[in-house]
Amino acid sequence: MKNVLLILFLFISTVRAQSVLPTAAQLKWADAEIGVLIHFDMPVFEPSYDFRSDWSYHPALSVFNPTQLDTDQWIKASKAAGATYAILVAKHCSGFSLWPTTAHPYSVKNTPWRNGQGDIVKDFIASCTKYGLKPGIYASTTANGYLQVDNPGKVVSGNETEQLKYNEVVRTQLTELWSNYGKLFEVWFDGGVLPPEKGGFDVLSMLKEKQPEAIAFQGPYGHEHNIRWVGNEEGVAPYPCWSVADSTTSSSGVVEIKGLNGNPKGLFWCPGESDFPLRLNSSFQGGWFWHKDEDDQLRSIDELVDKHSKSVGRNTNMLLGVVVDDRGLVPDVDVKRLEEFGEVISAKYAHPIARKTNQGKSVYITFDVPQQLSRIVIMEDISKGERIREYTLYGKENGAWKLLSTGSSVGHKRIEVVDGVFQAVKFEVTKADGKFFLKELACY
C-alpha cells in the first residue's frame, strides 16, 4: 500500500509541475531579453539628500529644471544598446513624481520646468511608441520621503489615520499611471507590495482591472504575470535559475521568495529579472543616479558582455540601469557605451555559424571545416514548460570528443561560453521531467 501511495504521490507531483506554464505575457517578456531602467529624481539636483536622514526635509521644487530634457534621446540610446523595453522610474524614494499627480503637490506641476506644464511620463511613453520600445513604469509603493513612508510601505509614525491617507495616495497615483498612459509592458514594485491584510492598499485588484496583461516585478501575490528578483543588483543570476518557483515574488512585501534559484518542481511560473546599473555599484546612489564627477565610472564592454551571458544566458532578462543628468539627458559617455554594447552583442549573436531546431535528446552539429567558437546557445520551448533537468555539452577537437560543460537549467535561453576550434558540437539531455522540447542549439 505504501508503494502505491508513493507512486501516486510522485505521479501527481510530476503532473502538477509539468502543468506550470508561462502566460502569453510572460512568453513575450522572455523574448524581450534586454530592457533598461531609467532613473531621474531629486538626488540628481541635490546629491546630499537622503530621505531617511531627516523625514521633515524635502528638496525644494525650485531645483528641478532640466532645461534640455529629451525623452527621445533616452530611448534612442536605449534602443542602440539592444533594449526592446524601457521602464521609467516615475516615483522613487523621495516621493517626487515625474507626472502632474493630483495626489499631492510634490511633482513636476509645481516646478520651473516647462512652467509646471510638463509631464515626463507622457513624454516617455510617446518616445517609446516612436522608437518601438515596450514601455513600463516603476512606481514603488514601499518608500516615500515626502509622505514619511518606509519599507514595506508603512508610515513611519505608525498612525492608522496617516496610513489610510497614504493608502489613498497610492490608489490615486496608481490609478493615474495605469489609466492615463496606455497599455504597459511591465510595472515595477521595488521592495514588493504591502497587502491589505498587513495594512496596505489592495494593489492586486487594481492591477487586474487597469493593467491585467502587465508583467509585474515583485508584484502582488496572485497576479498571474509576476516575475522575481535574482537577489542582487549586479546583473548576475544564480545558476541554475529556474523560471518555475515555489512561490511568487513576495506575498507580504517583506518576505523573500523561497530560494533565489527557483524550484523546477514549484507551482508558479515566476522567472527572474537581473537588474544592474550601467555605472558601477560603488558610484553615487549605487550607480542608479547621475553624479557630475562620475563619468569615469562606466562598466567596461567586457563586463557588460559577461553580465549579458550571466543574465540572458542564465534564463533571466537583463535590465540595465540608465542615468539621466541635470540637463535632462543621458550623458554623452553613457550614450556611447550603450551604443558600443549594442554593437558588440549584435556582432556576437546576429549570425550563427550553425544552428539546429526542434531536435531530440541528442543534437549534433558538424562543420565542413573546423570552427572557432566562443558561444553556444541552448533554448527550450518554454511554451510547453521547463522540462530539461541535466545536460552535457561536448566539442570535437582533433577527432576526439571533449567535455565542454555540464548544466541543468536551460529555460528560455542558456549561453555557454566556450573557447576552442571544433570540428563538431554535441548536446545531450541526460535527465528530463517528462517530454522536453528543445527549441534551438546554435553556435557562434
C-alpha angles and dihedrals in degrees: 000000000000091000091051091051091048092051090047091050092050091047093050092046091051094047092048093048093048091050092062104103135163120258119242088258092053091050091054090047093053090051090053090067099170127054138160131228112208119205124196121155145128096293087070089066099030108030094180092063116117113174093207097050095069118007092193095057126083128170112259115261088230091074092066107089113125095177096186097044110154120171090185087065091051094052096043089054091048093049090050088059090058096258116154096185136033131202121201120208095228093176125014130179097297089067092232109142124218092210129058095264120189091210097085141341098258099099145089091283090075098045132093090246108113087345090286093301098105131105116193094187090055092049091047093052091048091051092049089052092047094052099034102250120140109243128229136175132218112205110159115207094189103072133033121161094190092056094035097244126146138181126335090026102275128132108251092230092062088223111153094212091052090049091054090050091051091049088055089053089052090050092050096046097046089047090054095046095044097041108037105047107049132244115347125211095205139005121202126215106185106205096012128264128296104228125221093254088061094047101271135121120274096255094163095063092049093047091052090049102041106028107012095160097046120117108237121211107211086351128174119291109265098036107125096213100055124144129190143229117252093219102257143056093229099094091245118125118204116249125264094035112180124195089216117077139178092239138009123257105290126335097191106027091247106051116085122224111267105265128353094237096063120226124264089209093050126117102231132071100222112146126193131256117205110213126187137149125255087227117066118275088236092063128086116323091353092304093294097107133049123255123184095230099050108074086119092060098084121128115250122251090247090054092048092049090049091051090049089058090047095048112028087026091055098054098269135100120255114233112190120200115228124192129217118208131220091274089061093250137110102253116258094243091052091049090053093049092049090052092048092050092049091050093050095048091047092050092049098048109022097087120031117205088222138346141183127199137201096010133158135243095309124037125191127191115187122190125215087224128014113278133210106232131192103166136031115190122204122190130186122204094246092182084080094043140267104291110147111099105169136010143169129217124204136184124201113229121178091346096308129103114241123195107239100177148329122222147167119201117056106155117146094347139354118186116200113197110215137168123203150079110268137186092200144356127221126195120189130184105216098177133022139167100237122312113350130201118217109201101187147349112196134176125210 
